[in-house]
């Protein structure tokens, strides 16, 4: 298969990065890639789905990953998997000899190992330029579920119509379920049994980089987990804190201990991101040096600074994220810089995931969430037209149309970074607008 044929298959079948960002996968196929990486690091604590999927479908995923390496002409295909995922590693080693280009790279149990810049350095020793793309270093990174979706598209002509979601924390039976895209989060949570707290909060994504959602929110191609938490949980309180109050707290109690910078994964890879300098400058309204502000562009929002490092429980990540958004809104672009050498103390500054979970009050939720790989039956879905980075797909159905599961209901935007969207259940189109398509079984 040639690269353009595979690109067309991926775009037409709606395949995007399933790990969180949602970058259209066809655009990642690049003949400059001499190395491709499979990310099975479960960047966020409590997530289970990627290791479970790779363990269950190891052969199919390895076969497809090797095929992608051949198509782009890569010299090697590296599977980055945490050494603690013993069952997954065992499954991979069962078939590894059948794929000469593929090798397994076992990773330590630290956060944020799933950050692609960190993963690339751990697996290859290459440092991605601050603000740069992995392909500049000859690397392309793919998520486990993404490659499984490539397998289904190539081998079974099956588009992306469902998503694996881990439901954990305050639920009776933590579980990983496969649900039609567009399923309401309340229905997904119900698949884990009753909730064990009153008036729970749905924390979507992961405890470090996720957000507070609602029961009527639909599952998208990038929904990986729902953490069901009590209203007073520490990560809920942190997410609800206001930037204005955070700024006043920084002005009054930031002691410039440097811990936020010392623990920053990107800083330790030589990127010019120094949270303590930003906190000093912004809390004192000091604009003589603009670098602390411009360097917020290089923050990956992993949350180590505010969720783990800061002894005063300040919020550097949240404040930098808001400031970075303001810069972008006003047309400011990231500066062109080169990375400094990797910090000598980087190995000693890694964040053990076990300690991170204890710090955040999550250890008691670290329980098995068995994989149910059968697609759940639902009666209604709300399918978003924008589930990926780039231009939203364009609806090709109208209210009242009868559709079948897998049918194209929105085509890729013309001459733009975009992918098709497909019906996730069979039924009648109940509503179409510029943001969503509602289908009732």
Buried (B, 14 or more C-beta within 10 A) or exposed (E): EEBEEBBEBBBBBBBBBBBBEBBBBBBBBBEEBBBBBBBBBBBBBBBBBBBBBBBBBBBBBBBBBBBBBEBBEBEBBBBBBBEBBEEBBEBBEEBBEEBEBBEBBBBBBBBBBBBBBBBBBBBBEBBBBBBBEBBEBBBBBBBBBBBBBBBBBBEEEBBBBBBBBBBBBBBEEBBBBBBBBBBBBEBBBBBBEEBEBEEBBBBBBBBBBBEBBEBEBBBBBBBBBBBBBBEEBBBBEBBEBEEEEBBEBBBEEBEEEEBBBBBBBBBBBBBBBBBBBBBBBBBEEEEEEEEBBBBBBBBBBBBBBBBBBBEBEBBBBBBBBBBBEEBEEEEBEBBEBEBEEBBEEBEEBBBEBBEBBEBBBBBEBBEEBEBBEEBBEBEBBBBBBBBBBBBBBBBBBEEEBEBEBBBBBBBBBEEEBBBBBBBBBEBEBBEBEEEBBBBEE
